[in-house]
Amino acid sequence: MNEFGKMKGQAAIEYLMNYGWAILILVVVFVALFFVVGPLLGGAEQCTTDVRFSCNDPLPYVSNDGAGDTEIDVRLYNRQVQAIDIKKVLCTVDSSIDVTNAADVNPTIRISSGSGFADFTDIACKQGADALKLTQGDQFKGTVVFWYTEENAIDPNDLRTLSASVVAKVN
């Protein structure tokens, strides 16, 4: 009886080991596909921002103007409880944000509260103070920064900052 019980345990361990090796091989194949095929497809295009706002529907559109300068089109949704007035906007690939490089939004664009949105088109992208030059097919990884005031702000000159991280292919 002892001999039979030992053989049963060994069979169970061998059974589990076979499935363990099969699962390990599948995981290695999926990881390899993710790291090899993923970059060839250009990665996932996305726009991420503060939870009170949204910029993913539709995804930002990055393109070149006639002079080869990179521009971006973004739809910004206001999900907070009060309206906002967009005063300035900047598209940059720099890690440090400089408001002096931002373009004035004139006239100011009001985005209503709840699910209000506004489209911002042909925003010139910069690298430092210079125009960013990417070609069709390149991947844009940068930030679109909006400076805004809230509808009921005590000080109407108190600019708040909203940053949207964008990854998109240049069209």
KEKETI-801354 format. One record per atom (N, C-alpha, C): z, x, y. Coordinates in steps of 0.02 Angstrom, whole numbers, always signed. Layout:
- Z  X  Y
- Z  X  Y
...
% end
This chain:
- Z  X  Y
- +0  +41  -59
- +0  +0  +0
- +0  +43  +62
- +38  +98  +62
- +39  +143  +119
- -29  +173  +131
- -63  +192  +80
- -128  +222  +85
- -178  +173  +117
- -175  +110  +98
- -220  +59  +124
- -207  +46  +198
- -145  +45  +220
- -127  +34  +290
- -152  +91  +335
- -150  +152  +311
- -174  +209  +350
- -249  +206  +360
- -285  +186  +309
- -358  +182  +314
- -379  +127  +363
- -342  +73  +366
- -357  +19  +411
- -349  +42  +484
- -297  +80  +498
- -285  +107  +566
- -340  +156  +586
- -360  +197  +540
- -412  +246  +554
- -478  +211  +569
- -494  +159  +533
- -555  +122  +545
- -554  +90  +615
- -496  +64  +634
- -490  +33  +700
- -501  +84  +755
- -472  +143  +747
- -479  +197  +797
- -552  +219  +800
- -585  +228  +744
- -655  +247  +744
- -698  +194  +778
- -684  +131  +766
- -719  +76  +797
- -712  +79  +873
- -651  +88  +898
- -638  +93  +970
- -671  +155  +1001
- -671  +210  +965
- -702  +272  +991
- -778  +262  +999
- -809  +230  +951
- -882  +218  +957
- -898  +177  +1019
- -861  +123  +1029
- -873  +82  +1089
- -855  +120  +1153
- -804  +161  +1150
- -785  +201  +1209
- -840  +248  +1230
- -870  +282  +1181
- -926  +327  +1197
- -985  +289  +1225
- -1000  +231  +1197
- -1057  +191  +1222
- -1045  +169  +1294
- -984  +147  +1310
- -968  +126  +1378
- -972  +186  +1426
- -947  +243  +1405
- -949  +303  +1447
- -1022  +323  +1462
- -1065  +319  +1413
- -1136  +336  +1424
- -1167  +287  +1473
- -1153  +222  +1467
- -1179  +173  +1514
- -1155  +187  +1585
- -1092  +204  +1594
- -1066  +219  +1661
- -1101  +279  +1691
- -1111  +331  +1651
- -1145  +391  +1676
- -1217  +375  +1697
- -1252  +334  +1658
- -1321  +315  +1675
- -1322  +275  +1740
- -1277  +227  +1749
- -1275  +187  +1811
- -1259  +230  +1872
- -1213  +276  +1865
- -1196  +321  +1921
- -1256  +365  +1939
- -1289  +391  +1888
- -1348  +433  +1901
- -1402  +392  +1936
- -1414  +331  +1914
- -1464  +289  +1947
- -1445  +274  +2019
- -1382  +262  +2031
- -1358  +247  +2099
- -1371  +306  +2146
- -1356  +367  +2124
- -1363  +425  +2167
- -1434  +452  +2170
- -1476  +437  +2122
- -1545  +461  +2122
- -1592  +409  +2154
- -1587  +347  +2132
- -1633  +295  +2155
- -1612  +268  +2224
- -1547  +263  +2237
- -1521  +235  +2300
- -1551  +269  +2362
- -1546  +336  +2368
- -1576  +368  +2427
- -1652  +361  +2431
- -1686  +355  +2375
- -1758  +346  +2376
- -1777  +278  +2406
- -1733  +229  +2399
- -1745  +162  +2426
- -1724  +157  +2499
- -1692  +209  +2525
- -1674  +209  +2596
- -1604  +184  +2611
- -1566  +166  +2561
- -1499  +143  +2574
- -1497  +72  +2600
- -1438  +47  +2604
- -1428  -22  +2626
- -1428  -26  +2702
- -1469  -71  +2729
- -1468  -82  +2801
- -1410  -128  +2816
- -1373  -113  +2869
- -1315  -153  +2886
- -1296  -145  +2959
- -1255  -192  +2981
- -1226  -191  +3048
- -1154  -215  +3040
- -1106  -172  +3053
- -1036  -190  +3046
- -1001  -183  +3113
- -956  -230  +3125
- -920  -232  +3188
- -852  -264  +3178
- -815  -271  +3232
- -750  -304  +3233
- -756  -374  +3202
- -703  -398  +3168
- -706  -463  +3135
- -716  -521  +3183
- -702  -511  +3246
- -711  -564  +3296
- -785  -572  +3316
- -827  -528  +3292
- -898  -528  +3309
- -939  -518  +3246
- -1004  -528  +3251
- -1048  -517  +3194
- -1117  -496  +3220
- -1152  -454  +3181
- -1219  -432  +3202
- -1266  -425  +3143
- -1252  -459  +3087
- -1291  -452  +3026
- -1344  -505  +3015
- -1348  -556  +3056
- -1393  -611  +3041
- -1437  -626  +3101
- -1497  -601  +3105
- -1531  -555  +3060
- -1507  -483  +3071
- -1526  -439  +3025
- -1509  -368  +3033
- -1543  -339  +3095
- -1512  -290  +3127
- -1543  -258  +3185
- -1612  -230  +3166
- -1658  -232  +3214
- -1726  -208  +3204
- -1736  -146  +3247
- -1749  -90  +3215
- -1759  -26  +3250
- -1833  -9  +3250
- -1860  +9  +3308
- -1931  +24  +3314
- -1943  +77  +3368
- -2005  +95  +3377
- -2024  +142  +3430
- -2064  +105  +3483
- -2053  +124  +3546
- -2094  +96  +3600
- -2159  +137  +3603
- -2201  +124  +3651
- -2265  +159  +3656
- -2259  +233  +3667
- -2203  +256  +3696
- -2194  +328  +3711
- -2159  +365  +3654
- -2143  +331  +3600
- -2110  +364  +3544
- -2033  +363  +3547
- -2006  +329  +3598
- -1933  +323  +3604
- -1908  +267  +3558
- -1850  +278  +3529
- -1822  +230  +3481
- -1786  +174  +3518
- -1799  +112  +3497
- -1767  +53  +3526
- -1738  +10  +3470
- -1690  -33  +3489
- -1659  -77  +3439
- -1653  -147  +3467
- -1662  -196  +3423
- -1651  -267  +3439
- -1591  -290  +3397
- -1542  -321  +3431
- -1481  -343  +3397
- -1464  -414  +3418
- -1443  -454  +3370
- -1415  -521  +3385
- -1339  -515  +3376
- -1302  -530  +3429
- -1229  -525  +3428
- -1199  -594  +3429
- -1156  -608  +3379
- -1120  -671  +3375
- -1049  -662  +3400
- -1024  -710  +3438
- -956  -711  +3463
- -916  -760  +3420
- -870  -735  +3379
- -831  -778  +3334
- -760  -790  +3361
- -744  -765  +3419
- -677  -775  +3446
- -672  -841  +3483
- -613  -858  +3508
- -601  -924  +3536
- -620  -931  +3609
- -639  -878  +3641
- -660  -884  +3711
- -727  -848  +3723
- -763  -873  +3772
- -828  -845  +3788
- -820  -774  +3816
- -874  -736  +3810
- -874  -668  +3838
- -936  -659  +3881
- -931  -612  +3928
- -988  -594  +3971
- -1005  -521  +3957
- -1065  -508  +3931
- -1087  -440  +3917
- -1110  -408  +3982
- -1080  -350  +3999
- -1096  -316  +4062
- -1139  -254  +4053
- -1127  -217  +3998
- -1164  -155  +3985
- -1177  -149  +3910
- -1229  -111  +3893
- -1246  -100  +3823
- -1273  -29  +3815
- -1258  +2  +3757
- -1281  +69  +3743
- -1295  +76  +3668
- -1351  +106  +3652
- -1369  +123  +3583
- -1368  +199  +3580
- -1328  +227  +3534
- -1321  +300  +3530
- -1311  +324  +3459
- -1328  +386  +3446
- -1314  +418  +3382
- -1257  +468  +3389
- -1230  +474  +3450
- -1175  +521  +3463
- -1109  +492  +3439
- -1063  +536  +3420
- -997  +513  +3399
- -953  +495  +3459
- -964  +527  +3515
- -926  +510  +3575
- -967  +462  +3618
- -934  +410  +3643
- -967  +358  +3681
- -954  +370  +3755
- -1008  +373  +3795
- -1002  +385  +3866
- -1032  +325  +3904
- -989  +289  +3940
- -1011  +229  +3976
- -1062  +245  +4030
- -1065  +307  +4053
- -1113  +325  +4105
- -1185  +322  +4078
- -1194  +328  +4012
- -1260  +323  +3982
- -1281  +251  +3967
- -1235  +203  +3977
- -1249  +133  +3960
- -1294  +101  +4012
- -1332  +52  +3989
- -1376  +14  +4033
- -1339  -49  +4056
- -1346  -65  +4119
- -1317  -127  +4145
- -1356  -186  +4118
- -1321  -239  +4100
- -1352  -301  +4080
- -1354  -345  +4142
- -1414  -352  +4170
- -1421  -388  +4233
- -1476  -439  +4227
- -1462  -503  +4231
- -1396  -531  +4245
- -1352  -528  +4183
- -1287  -534  +4194
- -1238  -534  +4140
- -1255  -589  +4089
- -1246  -574  +4025
- -1261  -623  +3973
- -1195  -652  +3947
- -1189  -718  +3950
- -1130  -752  +3925
- -1143  -775  +3853
- -1094  -760  +3809
- -1098  -783  +3740
- -1040  -831  +3731
- -1055  -893  +3714
- -1004  -944  +3707
- -959  -930  +3646
- -902  -962  +3645
- -853  -950  +3592
- -874  -985  +3527
- -841  -969  +3473
- -855  -999  +3408
- -911  -964  +3373
- -970  -992  +3375
- -1027  -960  +3340
- -1085  -949  +3388
- -1069  -941  +3453
- -1122  -926  +3502
- -1151  -857  +3490
- -1213  -848  +3509
- -1245  -782  +3500
- -1292  -769  +3558
- -1311  -705  +3563
- -1361  -684  +3612
- -1403  -629  +3580
- -1468  -630  +3596
- -1513  -578  +3572
- -1522  -525  +3625
- -1515  -463  +3604
- -1526  -405  +3648
- -1586  -368  +3620
- -1638  -363  +3660
- -1700  -333  +3636
- -1717  -270  +3676
- -1753  -226  +3643
- -1778  -164  +3674
- -1723  -123  +3706
- -1666  -116  +3671
- -1613  -73  +3695
- -1633  -1  +3680
- -1640  +40  +3730
- -1660  +110  +3721
- -1603  +149  +3688
- -1618  +183  +3632
- -1568  +223  +3597
- -1568  +294  +3625
- -1508  +323  +3628
- -1501  +389  +3659
- -1467  +438  +3612
- -1482  +500  +3626
- -1447  +556  +3595
- -1424  +597  +3653
- -1359  +591  +3670
- -1334  +619  +3732
- -1363  +578  +3789
- -1389  +610  +3840
- -1419  +574  +3896
- -1495  +565  +3886
- -1522  +594  +3832
- -1595  +592  +3820
- -1613  +534  +3773
- -1676  +514  +3777
- -1702  +462  +3732
- -1703  +489  +3660
- -1684  +447  +3613
- -1687  +464  +3542
- -1758  +455  +3518
- -1783  +504  +3480
- -1851  +500  +3454
- -1849  +505  +3378
- -1858  +446  +3346
- -1864  +443  +3274
- -1933  +415  +3258
- -1959  +431  +3200
- -2025  +406  +3181
- -2018  +351  +3129
- -2072  +314  +3120
- -2072  +259  +3072
- -2053  +285  +3003
- -2008  +250  +2970
- -1984  +269  +2904
- -1919  +309  +2906
- -1901  +338  +2963
- -1837  +373  +2969
- -1780  +323  +2964
- -1721  +349  +2948
- -1663  +305  +2946
- -1621  +315  +3008
- -1607  +261  +3042
- -1564  +262  +3101
- -1492  +249  +3080
- -1447  +293  +3100
- -1375  +284  +3090
- -1343  +295  +3157
- -1320  +242  +3187
- -1292  +249  +3254
- -1246  +191  +3272
- -1232  +186  +3336
- -1186  +136  +3361
- -1217  +100  +3421
- -1209  +35  +3421
- -1227  -4  +3480
- -1161  -26  +3510
- -1151  -7  +3573
- -1087  -22  +3607
- -1100  -73  +3661
- -1057  -124  +3662
- -1060  -176  +3714
- -996  -172  +3755
- -1003  -175  +3821
- -945  -180  +3866
- -945  -252  +3892
- -888  -286  +3886
- -886  -356  +3904
- -819  -374  +3937
- -819  -432  +3969
- -757  -462  +3994
- -748  -529  +3960
- -686  -550  +3953
- -672  -616  +3924
- -672  -669  +3978
- -689  -729  +3959
- -698  -784  +4006
- -637  -795  +4051
- -578  -794  +4024
- -517  -809  +4062
- -477  -746  +4078
- -510  -690  +4084
- -474  -627  +4097
- -442  -629  +4166
- -382  -600  +4171
- -347  -597  +4235
- -385  -552  +4283
- -408  -495  +4258
- -447  -449  +4299
- -520  -451  +4275
- -565  -480  +4314
- -635  -486  +4291
- -671  -419  +4286
- -641  -365  +4311
- -671  -299  +4306
- -643  -259  +4247
- -599  -289  +4208
- -568  -256  +4150
- -618  -259  +4092
- -657  -205  +4083
- -708  -204  +4031
- -676  -187  +3963
- -693  -227  +3913
- -673  -214  +3844
- -733  -186  +3808
- -720  -150  +3754
- -774  -117  +3717
- -780  -146  +3647
- -841  -157  +3626
- -857  -179  +3558
- -909  -131  +3530
- -894  -100  +3473
- -941  -54  +3441
- -967  -85  +3377
- -1032  -80  +3367
- -1065  -104  +3306
- -1099  -44  +3273
- -1079  -28  +3212
- -1110  +26  +3174
- -1172  +0  +3138
- -1228  +34  +3150
- -1292  +10  +3124
- -1324  +63  +3079
- -1347  +41  +3021
- -1389  +82  +2977
- -1452  +42  +2966
- -1509  +68  +2986
- -1572  +31  +2979
- -1631  +79  +2976
- -1683  +57  +2945
- -1745  +96  +2941
- -1787  +83  +3003
- -1817  +136  +3030
- -1860  +130  +3089
- -1926  +99  +3066
- -1946  +46  +3100
- -2008  +10  +3083
- -2065  +32  +3128
% end
